């Protein structure tokens, strides 16, 4: 099978399953790739504080060997966040509304800007 015929076959298969919705197809492929890479490269681990005598001294962490592996884990968390995401009203960047760490406070659901610089820039651009 030539490269062109393989590409045509793949294109026809995608067309049958996804129709004209290429975003659905792209997101599904990206989710599958991130899931498989994170599963292969990143491993959960338990870390015990020194001289711990009860389960409250056991912490969960992730092990990885390279920055690329950490990036796949971060992308996995981002894609799994679902409803815990919003966009900055000024720059359009994604903002996670999930807790930054287990002991941290939950972020506000009505957060509008990613940082103070965007908040101020939006205020200045409004002409107030």
N, CA, C and O atoms as a Tinker XYZ file with bonds, in Angstrom:
   512  protein
     1  N      0.845000   -1.171000    0.000000    73     2
     2  CA     0.000000    0.000000    0.000000    64     1     3
     3  C      0.898000    1.244000    0.000000    63     2     4     5
     4  O      1.811000    1.361000    0.817000    81     3
     5  N      0.630000    2.157000   -0.916000    73     3     6
     6  CA     1.440000    3.368000   -1.000000    64     5     7
     7  C      1.022000    4.362000    0.083000    63     6     8     9
     8  O     -0.021000    4.227000    0.724000    81     7
     9  N      1.868000    5.347000    0.254000    73     7    10
    10  CA     1.587000    6.388000    1.241000    64     9    11
    11  C      0.289000    7.129000    0.920000    63    10    12    13
    12  O     -0.507000    7.424000    1.811000    81    11
    13  N      0.092000    7.421000   -0.355000    73    11    14
    14  CA    -1.107000    8.145000   -0.780000    64    13    15
    15  C     -2.376000    7.320000   -0.559000    63    14    16    17
    16  O     -3.399000    7.848000   -0.122000    81    15
    17  N     -2.304000    6.033000   -0.860000    73    15    18
    18  CA    -3.493000    5.189000   -0.677000    64    17    19
    19  C     -3.791000    4.993000    0.816000    63    18    20    21
    20  O     -4.955000    4.921000    1.208000    81    19
    21  N     -2.750000    4.908000    1.647000    73    19    22
    22  CA    -2.941000    4.811000    3.088000    64    21    23
    23  C     -3.606000    6.075000    3.614000    63    22    24    25
    24  O     -4.536000    6.002000    4.417000    81    23
    25  N     -3.133000    7.237000    3.165000    73    23    26
    26  CA    -3.714000    8.514000    3.579000    64    25    27
    27  C     -5.162000    8.624000    3.126000    63    26    28    29
    28  O     -6.005000    9.106000    3.884000    81    27
    29  N     -5.471000    8.187000    1.906000    73    27    30
    30  CA    -6.842000    8.232000    1.386000    64    29    31
    31  C     -7.755000    7.303000    2.187000    63    30    32    33
    32  O     -8.887000    7.661000    2.513000    81    31
    33  N     -7.248000    6.101000    2.503000    73    31    34
    34  CA    -8.024000    5.148000    3.295000    64    33    35
    35  C     -8.321000    5.721000    4.681000    63    34    36    37
    36  O     -9.447000    5.629000    5.168000    81    35
    37  N     -7.307000    6.312000    5.311000    73    35    38
    38  CA    -7.484000    6.915000    6.637000    64    37    39
    39  C     -8.483000    8.067000    6.569000    63    38    40    41
    40  O     -9.351000    8.189000    7.434000    81    39
    41  N     -8.366000    8.903000    5.556000    73    39    42
    42  CA    -9.278000   10.033000    5.378000    64    41    43
    43  C    -10.719000    9.559000    5.209000    63    42    44    45
    44  O    -11.638000   10.136000    5.791000    81    43
    45  N    -10.916000    8.506000    4.410000    73    43    46
    46  CA   -12.264000    7.955000    4.231000    64    45    47
    47  C    -12.821000    7.384000    5.531000    63    46    48    49
    48  O    -13.999000    7.567000    5.835000    81    47
    49  N    -11.981000    6.694000    6.298000    73    47    50
    50  CA   -12.413000    6.137000    7.583000    64    49    51
    51  C    -12.816000    7.242000    8.550000    63    50    52    53
    52  O    -13.843000    7.149000    9.222000    81    51
    53  N    -12.002000    8.284000    8.612000    73    51    54
    54  CA   -12.297000    9.422000    9.491000    64    53    55
    55  C    -13.597000   10.080000    9.064000    63    54    56    57
    56  O    -14.419000   10.437000    9.908000    81    55
    57  N    -13.789000   10.241000    7.774000    73    55    58
    58  CA   -15.010000   10.871000    7.236000    64    57    59
    59  C    -16.253000   10.072000    7.618000    63    58    60    61
    60  O    -17.284000   10.654000    7.957000    81    59
    61  N    -16.162000    8.723000    7.565000    73    59    62
    62  CA   -17.307000    7.880000    7.903000    64    61    63
    63  C    -17.666000    7.994000    9.382000    63    62    64    65
    64  O    -18.845000    8.044000    9.734000    81    63
    65  N    -16.661000    8.033000   10.243000    73    63    66
    66  CA   -16.907000    8.046000   11.690000    64    65    67
    67  C    -17.264000    9.437000   12.199000    63    66    68    69
    68  O    -18.227000    9.604000   12.947000    81    67
    69  N    -16.478000   10.436000   11.788000    73    67    70
    70  CA   -16.598000   11.772000   12.367000    64    69    71
    71  C    -17.310000   12.780000   11.472000    63    70    72    73
    72  O    -17.592000   13.894000   11.915000    81    71
    73  N    -17.602000   12.429000   10.256000    73    71    74
    74  CA   -18.230000   13.386000    9.344000    64    73    75
    75  C    -17.297000   14.553000    9.085000    63    74    76    77
    76  O    -16.109000   14.357000    8.829000    81    75
    77  N    -17.820000   15.750000    9.148000    73    75    78
    78  CA   -16.988000   16.933000    8.897000    64    77    79
    79  C    -16.425000   17.524000   10.192000    63    78    80    81
    80  O    -15.763000   18.561000   10.159000    81    79
    81  N    -16.681000   16.880000   11.322000    73    79    82
    82  CA   -16.249000   17.404000   12.616000    64    81    83
    83  C    -14.797000   17.015000   12.902000    63    82    84    85
    84  O    -14.534000   16.061000   13.633000    81    83
    85  N    -13.874000   17.755000   12.327000    73    83    86
    86  CA   -12.438000   17.468000   12.494000    64    85    87
    87  C    -11.944000   17.805000   13.905000    63    86    88    89
    88  O    -10.956000   17.233000   14.365000    81    87
    89  N    -12.617000   18.722000   14.588000    73    87    90
    90  CA   -12.206000   19.066000   15.962000    64    89    91
    91  C    -12.442000   17.876000   16.880000    63    90    92    93
    92  O    -11.597000   17.559000   17.716000    81    91
    93  N    -13.592000   17.212000   16.728000    73    91    94
    94  CA   -13.884000   16.017000   17.512000    64    93    95
    95  C    -12.802000   14.974000   17.272000    63    94    96    97
    96  O    -12.273000   14.394000   18.220000    81    95
    97  N    -12.477000   14.738000   16.023000    73    95    98
    98  CA   -11.450000   13.756000   15.670000    64    97    99
    99  C    -10.096000   14.133000   16.279000    63    98   100   101
   100  O     -9.433000   13.296000   16.892000    81    99
   101  N     -9.693000   15.386000   16.110000    73    99   102
   102  CA    -8.399000   15.831000   16.635000    64   101   103
   103  C     -8.320000   15.721000   18.139000    63   102   104   105
   104  O     -7.296000   15.300000   18.678000    81   103
   105  N     -9.392000   16.094000   18.830000    73   103   106
   106  CA    -9.405000   16.025000   20.290000    64   105   107
   107  C     -9.364000   14.580000   20.774000    63   106   108   109
   108  O     -8.704000   14.267000   21.765000    81   107
   109  N    -10.068000   13.708000   20.071000    73   107   110
   110  CA   -10.052000   12.294000   20.449000    64   109   111
   111  C     -8.656000   11.687000   20.258000    63   110   112   113
   112  O     -8.187000   10.926000   21.105000    81   111
   113  N     -8.006000   12.018000   19.163000    73   111   114
   114  CA    -6.645000   11.518000   18.903000    64   113   115
   115  C     -5.675000   12.077000   19.952000    63   114   116   117
   116  O     -4.843000   11.343000   20.485000    81   115
   117  N     -5.787000   13.380000   20.246000    73   115   118
   118  CA    -4.906000   14.001000   21.243000    64   117   119
   119  C     -5.117000   13.372000   22.615000    63   118   120   121
   120  O     -4.146000   13.090000   23.318000    81   119
   121  N     -6.373000   13.149000   23.007000    73   119   122
   122  CA    -6.661000   12.547000   24.312000    64   121   123
   123  C     -6.071000   11.141000   24.408000    63   122   124   125
   124  O     -5.503000   10.764000   25.432000    81   123
   125  N     -6.214000   10.375000   23.333000    73   123   126
   126  CA    -5.654000    9.018000   23.318000    64   125   127
   127  C     -4.123000    9.062000   23.434000    63   126   128   129
   128  O     -3.535000    8.290000   24.191000    81   127
   129  N     -3.490000    9.950000   22.695000    73   127   130
   130  CA    -2.023000   10.059000   22.728000    64   129   131
   131  C     -1.528000   10.481000   24.109000    63   130   132   133
   132  O     -0.577000    9.899000   24.630000    81   131
   133  N     -2.160000   11.478000   24.697000    73   131   134
   134  CA    -1.750000   11.959000   26.018000    64   133   135
   135  C     -1.976000   10.876000   27.069000    63   134   136   137
   136  O     -1.130000   10.663000   27.938000    81   135
   137  N     -3.117000   10.191000   26.989000    73   135   138
   138  CA    -3.408000    9.125000   27.942000    64   137   139
   139  C     -2.363000    8.012000   27.880000    63   138   140   141
   140  O     -1.861000    7.566000   28.912000    81   139
   141  N     -2.040000    7.569000   26.674000    73   139   142
   142  CA    -1.078000    6.462000   26.549000    64   141   143
   143  C      0.334000    6.883000   26.945000    63   142   144   145
   144  O      1.054000    6.107000   27.572000    81   143
   145  N      0.740000    8.101000   26.587000    73   143   146
   146  CA     2.092000    8.560000   26.953000    64   145   147
   147  C      2.211000    8.788000   28.458000    63   146   148   149
   148  O      3.219000    8.414000   29.058000    81   147
   149  N      1.203000    9.394000   29.076000    73   147   150
   150  CA     1.241000    9.617000   30.530000    64   149   151
   151  C      1.261000    8.287000   31.273000    63   150   152   153
   152  O      1.977000    8.138000   32.264000    81   151
   153  N      0.476000    7.316000   30.797000    73   151   154
   154  CA     0.455000    5.999000   31.440000    64   153   155
   155  C      1.797000    5.292000   31.316000    63   154   156   157
   156  O      2.218000    4.586000   32.233000    81   155
   157  N      2.471000    5.481000   30.182000    73   155   158
   158  CA     3.755000    4.809000   29.963000    64   157   159
   159  C      4.918000    5.504000   30.674000    63   158   160   161
   160  O      5.870000    4.844000   31.091000    81   159
   161  N      4.849000    6.825000   30.814000    73   159   162
   162  CA     6.015000    7.585000   31.279000    64   161   163
   163  C      5.936000    8.081000   32.722000    63   162   164   165
   164  O      6.971000    8.329000   33.340000    81   163
   165  N      4.739000    8.230000   33.266000    73   163   166
   166  CA     4.576000    8.822000   34.590000    64   165   167
   167  C      3.983000    7.790000   35.542000    63   166   168   169
   168  O      3.055000    7.062000   35.192000    81   167
   169  N      4.533000    7.743000   36.746000    73   167   170
   170  CA     4.117000    6.708000   37.688000    64   169   171
   171  C      3.780000    7.323000   39.039000    63   170   172   173
   172  O      4.563000    8.100000   39.586000    81   171
   173  N      2.601000    6.971000   39.581000    73   171   174
   174  CA     2.267000    7.473000   40.910000    64   173   175
   175  C      3.137000    6.781000   41.964000    63   174   176   177
   176  O      3.522000    5.623000   41.806000    81   175
   177  N      3.431000    7.499000   43.018000    73   175   178
   178  CA     4.249000    6.940000   44.088000    64   177   179
   179  C      3.749000    7.478000   45.416000    63   178   180   181
   180  O      3.133000    8.543000   45.480000    81   179
   181  N      4.017000    6.740000   46.459000    73   179   182
   182  CA     3.689000    7.186000   47.805000    64   181   183
   183  C      4.984000    7.547000   48.522000    63   182   184   185
   184  O      5.967000    6.808000   48.458000    81   183
   185  N      4.974000    8.669000   49.193000    73   183   186
   186  CA     6.144000    9.170000   49.908000    64   185   187
   187  C      5.763000    9.282000   51.377000    63   186   188   189
   188  O      4.725000    9.852000   51.714000    81   187
   189  N      6.598000    8.742000   52.243000    73   187   190
   190  CA     6.312000    8.789000   53.680000    64   189   191
   191  C      7.215000    9.803000   54.363000    63   190   192   193
   192  O      8.430000    9.815000   54.166000    81   191
   193  N      6.598000   10.644000   55.164000    73   191   194
   194  CA     7.377000   11.574000   55.979000    64   193   195
   195  C      8.196000   10.761000   56.976000    63   194   196   197
   196  O      7.854000    9.619000   57.283000    81   195
   197  N      9.258000   11.344000   57.471000    73   195   198
   198  CA    10.141000   10.642000   58.400000    64   197   199
   199  C      9.415000   10.287000   59.695000    63   198   200   201
   200  O      8.691000   11.109000   60.258000    81   199
   201  N      9.614000    9.066000   60.153000    73   199   202
   202  CA     9.045000    8.546000   61.406000    64   201   203
   203  C      7.520000    8.666000   61.475000    63   202   204   205
   204  O      6.965000    8.988000   62.525000    81   203
   205  N      6.869000    8.414000   60.385000    73   203   206
   206  CA     5.417000    8.505000   60.340000    64   205   207
   207  C      4.799000    7.322000   61.093000    63   206   208   209
   208  O      5.284000    6.194000   61.006000    81   207
   209  N      3.727000    7.599000   61.828000    73   207   210
   210  CA     3.073000    6.555000   62.611000    64   209   211
   211  C      1.612000    6.329000   62.210000    63   210   212   213
   212  O      0.954000    5.429000   62.730000    81   211
   213  N      1.106000    7.156000   61.277000    73   211   214
   214  CA    -0.265000    6.964000   60.810000    64   213   215
   215  C     -0.360000    7.391000   59.343000    63   214   216   217
   216  O      0.551000    8.034000   58.823000    81   215
   217  N     -1.458000    7.035000   58.680000    73   215   218
   218  CA    -1.585000    7.312000   57.241000    64   217   219
   219  C     -1.553000    8.788000   56.856000    63   218   220   221
   220  O     -1.306000    9.103000   55.692000    81   219
   221  N     -1.793000    9.700000   57.792000    73   219   222
   222  CA    -1.784000   11.122000   57.440000    64   221   223
   223  C     -0.386000   11.601000   57.054000    63   222   224   225
   224  O     -0.242000   12.676000   56.472000    81   223
   225  N      0.628000   10.829000   57.366000    73   223   226
   226  CA     1.998000   11.189000   57.005000    64   225   227
   227  C      2.435000   10.638000   55.662000    63   226   228   229
   228  O      3.596000   10.782000   55.277000    81   227
   229  N      1.514000   10.006000   54.945000    73   227   230
   230  CA     1.821000    9.453000   53.629000    64   229   231
   231  C      1.301000   10.419000   52.573000    63   230   232   233
   232  O      0.128000   10.794000   52.588000    81   231
   233  N      2.172000   10.818000   51.664000    73   231   234
   234  CA     1.818000   11.766000   50.610000    64   233   235
   235  C      1.888000   11.083000   49.249000    63   234   236   237
   236  O      2.677000   10.162000   49.040000    81   235
   237  N      1.063000   11.544000   48.346000    73   235   238
   238  CA     1.067000   11.030000   46.982000    64   237   239
   239  C      1.877000   11.968000   46.100000    63   238   240   241
   240  O      1.805000   13.187000   46.257000    81   239
   241  N      2.642000   11.409000   45.180000    73   239   242
   242  CA     3.391000   12.218000   44.219000    64   241   243
   243  C      3.521000   11.426000   42.921000    63   242   244   245
   244  O      3.169000   10.249000   42.852000    81   243
   245  N      4.032000   12.101000   41.902000    73   243   246
   246  CA     4.234000   11.473000   40.605000    64   245   247
   247  C      5.724000   11.426000   40.297000    63   246   248   249
   248  O      6.446000   12.394000   40.538000    81   247
   249  N      6.176000   10.309000   39.770000    73   247   250
   250  CA     7.571000   10.159000   39.356000    64   249   251
   251  C      7.660000   10.211000   37.838000    63   250   252   253
   252  O      6.847000    9.614000   37.133000    81   251
   253  N      8.653000   10.930000   37.350000    73   251   254
   254  CA     8.975000   10.973000   35.926000    64   253   255
   255  C     10.435000   11.333000   35.816000    63   254   256   257
   256  O     11.018000   11.873000   36.756000    81   255
   257  N     11.041000   11.034000   34.659000    73   255   258
   258  CA    12.491000   11.193000   34.501000    64   257   259
   259  C     12.895000   12.391000   33.665000    63   258   260   261
   260  O     14.068000   12.766000   33.665000    81   259
   261  N     11.964000   13.000000   32.954000    73   259   262
   262  CA    12.338000   14.105000   32.078000    64   261   263
   263  C     11.252000   15.177000   32.062000    63   262   264   265
   264  O     10.127000   14.957000   32.512000    81   263
   265  N     11.611000   16.315000   31.544000    73   263   266
   266  CA    10.655000   17.405000   31.410000    64   265   267
   267  C      9.509000   17.015000   30.473000    63   266   268   269
   268  O      8.359000   17.376000   30.718000    81   267
   269  N      9.815000   16.287000   29.413000    73   267   270
   270  CA     8.778000   15.843000   28.484000    64   269   271
   271  C      7.738000   14.982000   29.199000    63   270   272   273
   272  O      6.540000   15.129000   28.956000    81   271
   273  N      8.181000   14.095000   30.069000    73   271   274
   274  CA     7.262000   13.248000   30.816000    64   273   275
   275  C      6.390000   14.090000   31.749000    63   274   276   277
   276  O      5.194000   13.833000   31.882000    81   275
   277  N      6.983000   15.089000   32.390000    73   275   278
   278  CA     6.219000   15.992000   33.254000    64   277   279
   279  C      5.192000   16.771000   32.442000    63   278   280   281
   280  O      4.086000   17.030000   32.915000    81   279
   281  N      5.563000   17.145000   31.217000    73   279   282
   282  CA     4.642000   17.883000   30.354000    64   281   283
   283  C      3.450000   17.014000   29.944000    63   282   284   285
   284  O      2.325000   17.508000   29.865000    81   283
   285  N      3.688000   15.723000   29.682000    73   283   286
   286  CA     2.575000   14.831000   29.361000    64   285   287
   287  C      1.634000   14.691000   30.564000    63   286   288   289
   288  O      0.415000   14.659000   30.402000    81   287
   289  N      2.204000   14.610000   31.766000    73   287   290
   290  CA     1.367000   14.517000   32.960000    64   289   291
   291  C      0.546000   15.789000   33.140000    63   290   292   293
   292  O     -0.638000   15.725000   33.471000    81   291
   293  N      1.166000   16.932000   32.925000    73   291   294
   294  CA     0.454000   18.201000   33.032000    64   293   295
   295  C     -0.663000   18.298000   31.986000    63   294   296   297
   296  O     -1.759000   18.766000   32.292000    81   295
   297  N     -0.391000   17.862000   30.768000    73   295   298
   298  CA    -1.408000   17.875000   29.718000    64   297   299
   299  C     -2.549000   16.918000   30.066000    63   298   300   301
   300  O     -3.715000   17.219000   29.813000    81   299
   301  N     -2.210000   15.766000   30.647000    73   299   302
   302  CA    -3.236000   14.813000   31.088000    64   301   303
   303  C     -4.151000   15.476000   32.113000    63   302   304   305
   304  O     -5.374000   15.371000   32.010000    81   303
   305  N     -3.574000   16.154000   33.093000    73   303   306
   306  CA    -4.378000   16.833000   34.115000    64   305   307
   307  C     -5.243000   17.921000   33.491000    63   306   308   309
   308  O     -6.404000   18.088000   33.864000    81   307
   309  N     -4.679000   18.653000   32.547000    73   307   310
   310  CA    -5.419000   19.725000   31.888000    64   309   311
   311  C     -6.610000   19.164000   31.108000    63   310   312   313
   312  O     -7.714000   19.702000   31.186000    81   311
   313  N     -6.384000   18.085000   30.357000    73   311   314
   314  CA    -7.461000   17.502000   29.567000    64   313   315
   315  C     -8.519000   16.863000   30.460000    63   314   316   317
   316  O     -9.697000   16.843000   30.104000    81   315
   317  N     -8.112000   16.344000   31.609000    73   315   318
   318  CA    -9.050000   15.703000   32.533000    64   317   319
   319  C     -9.818000   16.721000   33.366000    63   318   320   321
   320  O    -10.791000   16.362000   34.030000    81   319
   321  N     -9.400000   17.979000   33.345000    73   319   322
   322  CA   -10.035000   19.001000   34.176000    64   321   323
   323  C    -11.475000   19.273000   33.765000    63   322   324   325
   324  O    -12.294000   19.619000   34.617000    81   323
   325  N    -11.806000   19.126000   32.494000    73   323   326
   326  CA   -13.176000   19.282000   32.028000    64   325   327
   327  C    -13.831000   20.587000   32.443000    63   326   328   329
   328  O    -13.456000   21.653000   31.953000    81   327
   329  N    -14.809000   20.516000   33.344000    73   327   330
   330  CA   -15.553000   21.692000   33.783000    64   329   331
   331  C    -14.763000   22.600000   34.709000    63   330   332   333
   332  O    -15.232000   23.688000   35.046000    81   331
   333  N    -13.593000   22.186000   35.124000    73   331   334
   334  CA   -12.774000   23.010000   36.007000    64   333   335
   335  C    -11.854000   23.931000   35.217000    63   334   336   337
   336  O    -10.766000   24.267000   35.686000    81   335
   337  N    -12.275000   24.343000   34.025000    73   335   338
   338  CA   -11.493000   25.242000   33.185000    64   337   339
   339  C    -12.345000   26.430000   32.752000    63   338   340   341
   340  O    -13.561000   26.318000   32.592000    81   339
   341  N    -11.693000   27.552000   32.570000    73   339   342
   342  CA   -12.318000   28.723000   31.966000    64   341   343
   343  C    -11.246000   29.422000   31.150000    63   342   344   345
   344  O    -10.087000   29.008000   31.176000    81   343
   345  N    -11.603000   30.463000   30.432000    73   343   346
   346  CA   -10.635000   31.220000   29.639000    64   345   347
   347  C    -10.522000   32.636000   30.171000    63   346   348   349
   348  O    -11.505000   33.226000   30.619000    81   347
   349  N     -9.320000   33.172000   30.118000    73   347   350
   350  CA    -9.076000   34.559000   30.502000    64   349   351
   351  C     -9.838000   35.467000   29.531000    63   350   352   353
   352  O     -9.761000   35.289000   28.316000    81   351
   353  N    -10.568000   36.435000   30.076000    73   351   354
   354  CA   -11.349000   37.343000   29.225000    64   353   355
   355  C    -10.476000   38.270000   28.387000    63   354   356   357
   356  O    -10.935000   38.812000   27.381000    81   355
   357  N     -9.219000   38.457000   28.796000    73   355   358
   358  CA    -8.346000   39.370000   28.053000    64   357   359
   359  C     -7.500000   38.637000   27.013000    63   358   360   361
   360  O     -7.558000   38.966000   25.828000    81   359
   361  N     -6.717000   37.650000   27.443000    73   359   362
   362  CA    -5.770000   37.003000   26.522000    64   361   363
   363  C     -6.265000   35.675000   25.962000    63   362   364   365
   364  O     -5.715000   35.183000   24.977000    81   363
   365  N     -7.296000   35.081000   26.574000    73   363   366
   366  CA    -7.848000   33.833000   26.067000    64   365   367
   367  C     -7.161000   32.577000   26.562000    63   366   368   369
   368  O     -7.559000   31.477000   26.179000    81   367
   369  N     -6.126000   32.703000   27.412000    73   367   370
   370  CA    -5.449000   31.513000   27.938000    64   369   371
   371  C     -6.384000   30.717000   28.834000    63   370   372   373
   372  O     -7.309000   31.268000   29.432000    81   371
   373  N     -6.134000   29.423000   28.921000    73   371   374
   374  CA    -6.920000   28.571000   29.806000    64   373   375
   375  C     -6.546000   28.826000   31.255000    63   374   376   377
   376  O     -5.375000   29.033000   31.575000    81   375
   377  N     -7.543000   28.812000   32.130000    73   375   378
   378  CA    -7.331000   28.983000   33.564000    64   377   379
   379  C     -7.924000   27.755000   34.244000    63   378   380   381
   380  O     -9.095000   27.434000   34.040000    81   379
   381  N     -7.129000   27.077000   35.039000    73   379   382
   382  CA    -7.622000   25.936000   35.800000    64   381   383
   383  C     -8.321000   26.446000   37.053000    63   382   384   385
   384  O     -7.799000   27.312000   37.755000    81   383
   385  N     -9.491000   25.909000   37.326000    73   383   386
   386  CA   -10.238000   26.272000   38.527000    64   385   387
   387  C    -10.088000   25.218000   39.614000    63   386   388   389
   388  O    -10.666000   25.350000   40.693000    81   387
   389  N     -9.320000   24.179000   39.336000    73   387   390
   390  CA    -9.112000   23.109000   40.308000    64   389   391
   391  C     -8.173000   23.575000   41.417000    63   390   392   393
   392  O     -7.472000   24.576000   41.270000    81   391
   393  N     -8.168000   22.849000   42.513000    73   391   394
   394  CA    -7.254000   23.156000   43.618000    64   393   395
   395  C     -5.823000   23.030000   43.123000    63   394   396   397
   396  O     -5.492000   22.054000   42.450000    81   395
   397  N     -4.959000   24.002000   43.444000    73   395   398
   398  CA    -3.578000   23.926000   42.988000    64   397   399
   399  C     -2.793000   22.791000   43.643000    63   398   400   401
   400  O     -1.872000   22.249000   43.031000    81   399
   401  N     -3.142000   22.422000   44.876000    73   399   402
   402  CA    -2.523000   21.292000   45.560000    64   401   403
   403  C     -3.506000   20.796000   46.622000    63   402   404   405
   404  O     -4.418000   21.531000   47.000000    81   403
   405  N     -3.339000   19.565000   47.111000    73   403   406
   406  CA    -4.344000   18.968000   48.004000    64   405   407
   407  C     -4.694000   19.816000   49.230000    63   406   408   409
   408  O     -5.854000   19.842000   49.641000    81   407
   409  N     -3.731000   20.499000   49.811000    73   407   410
   410  CA    -4.011000   21.289000   51.011000    64   409   411
   411  C     -4.512000   22.688000   50.672000    63   410   412   413
   412  O     -4.927000   23.431000   51.562000    81   411
   413  N     -4.477000   23.053000   49.389000    73   411   414
   414  CA    -4.833000   24.410000   48.970000    64   413   415
   415  C     -6.326000   24.659000   48.951000    63   414   416   417
   416  O     -7.143000   23.738000   48.961000    81   415
   417  N     -6.649000   25.939000   48.922000    73   415   418
   418  CA    -8.051000   26.330000   48.823000    64   417   419
   419  C     -8.526000   26.198000   47.388000    63   418   420   421
   420  O     -7.749000   26.321000   46.442000    81   419
   421  N     -9.808000   25.947000   47.248000    73   419   422
   422  CA   -10.425000   25.843000   45.933000    64   421   423
   423  C    -10.445000   27.230000   45.280000    63   422   424   425
   424  O    -10.676000   28.231000   45.958000    81   423
   425  N    -10.205000   27.288000   43.968000    73   423   426
   426  CA   -10.248000   28.570000   43.255000    64   425   427
   427  C    -11.689000   28.990000   43.024000    63   426   428   429
   428  O    -12.594000   28.158000   42.958000    81   427
   429  N    -11.883000   30.286000   42.905000    73   427   430
   430  CA   -13.225000   30.817000   42.652000    64   429   431
   431  C    -13.731000   30.360000   41.291000    63   430   432   433
   432  O    -12.959000   30.308000   40.334000    81   431
   433  N    -15.006000   30.031000   41.189000    73   431   434
   434  CA   -15.609000   29.574000   39.936000    64   433   435
   435  C    -15.818000   30.730000   38.955000    63   434   436   437
   436  O    -15.962000   30.508000   37.752000    81   435
   437  N    -15.836000   31.970000   39.473000    73   435   438
   438  CA   -16.097000   33.126000   38.613000    64   437   439
   439  C    -14.819000   33.882000   38.226000    63   438   440   441
   440  O    -14.880000   35.056000   37.863000    81   439
   441  N    -13.680000   33.220000   38.302000    73   439   442
   442  CA   -12.410000   33.849000   37.939000    64   441   443
   443  C    -12.449000   34.278000   36.471000    63   442   444   445
   444  O    -12.791000   33.482000   35.597000    81   443
   445  N    -12.099000   35.539000   36.205000    73   443   446
   446  CA   -12.221000   36.076000   34.847000    64   445   447
   447  C    -10.888000   36.265000   34.140000    63   446   448   449
   448  O    -10.839000   36.253000   32.910000    81   447
   449  N     -9.806000   36.440000   34.891000    73   447   450
   450  CA    -8.508000   36.752000   34.288000    64   449   451
   451  C     -7.437000   35.818000   34.842000    63   450   452   453
   452  O     -7.527000   35.356000   35.979000    81   451
   453  N     -6.419000   35.545000   34.018000    73   451   454
   454  CA    -5.370000   34.619000   34.444000    64   453   455
   455  C     -4.422000   35.246000   35.461000    63   454   456   457
   456  O     -3.868000   34.538000   36.301000    81   455
   457  N     -4.229000   36.558000   35.399000    73   455   458
   458  CA    -3.360000   37.227000   36.368000    64   457   459
   459  C     -3.710000   38.717000   36.443000    63   458   460   461
   460  O     -4.578000   39.202000   35.718000    81   459
   461  N     -3.024000   39.422000   37.324000    73   459   462
   462  CA    -3.299000   40.854000   37.506000    64   461   463
   463  C     -2.988000   41.670000   36.258000    63   462   464   465
   464  O     -3.672000   42.652000   35.972000    81   463
   465  N     -1.955000   41.269000   35.511000    73   463   466
   466  CA    -1.588000   42.019000   34.304000    64   465   467
   467  C     -2.741000   41.990000   33.292000    63   466   468   469
   468  O     -3.052000   43.019000   32.691000    81   467
   469  N     -3.371000   40.841000   33.097000    73   467   470
   470  CA    -4.494000   40.748000   32.165000    64   469   471
   471  C     -5.704000   41.510000   32.700000    63   470   472   473
   472  O     -6.419000   42.161000   31.938000    81   471
   473  N     -5.928000   41.428000   33.999000    73   471   474
   474  CA    -7.049000   42.157000   34.594000    64   473   475
   475  C     -6.884000   43.655000   34.371000    63   474   476   477
   476  O     -7.836000   44.338000   33.995000    81   475
   477  N     -5.680000   44.165000   34.603000    73   475   478
   478  CA    -5.416000   45.598000   34.413000    64   477   479
   479  C     -5.473000   45.984000   32.936000    63   478   480   481
   480  O     -6.008000   47.039000   32.595000    81   479
   481  N     -4.930000   45.146000   32.059000    73   479   482
   482  CA    -4.965000   45.440000   30.638000    64   481   483
   483  C     -6.400000   45.461000   30.129000    63   482   484   485
   484  O     -6.742000   46.304000   29.300000    81   483
   485  N     -7.240000   44.560000   30.602000    73   483   486
   486  CA    -8.649000   44.556000   30.212000    64   485   487
   487  C     -9.334000   45.829000   30.707000    63   486   488   489
   488  O    -10.117000   46.444000   29.983000    81   487
   489  N     -9.035000   46.213000   31.936000    73   487   490
   490  CA    -9.630000   47.431000   32.501000    64   489   491
   491  C     -9.227000   48.665000   31.676000    63   490   492   493
   492  O    -10.061000   49.528000   31.401000    81   491
   493  N     -7.948000   48.743000   31.286000    73   491   494
   494  CA    -7.469000   49.871000   30.483000    64   493   495
   495  C     -8.098000   49.864000   29.084000    63   494   496   497
   496  O     -8.391000   50.922000   28.527000    81   495
   497  N     -8.300000   48.684000   28.527000    73   495   498
   498  CA    -8.840000   48.604000   27.167000    64   497   499
   499  C    -10.344000   48.907000   27.135000    63   498   500   501
   500  O    -10.884000   49.216000   26.073000    81   499
   501  N    -11.015000   48.823000   28.267000    73   499   502
   502  CA   -12.451000   49.129000   28.346000    64   501   503
   503  C    -12.751000   50.612000   28.235000    63   502   504   505
   504  O    -13.889000   50.999000   27.971000    81   503
   505  N    -11.731000   51.452000   28.436000    73   503   506
   506  CA   -11.915000   52.895000   28.342000    64   505   507
   507  C    -12.574000   53.507000   29.570000    63   506   508   509
   508  O    -13.215000   54.555000   29.492000    81   507
   509  N    -12.405000   52.836000   30.704000    73   507   510
   510  CA   -12.986000   53.348000   31.964000    64   509   511
   511  C    -12.095000   54.380000   32.588000    63   510   512
   512  O    -12.421000   54.918000   33.646000    81   511
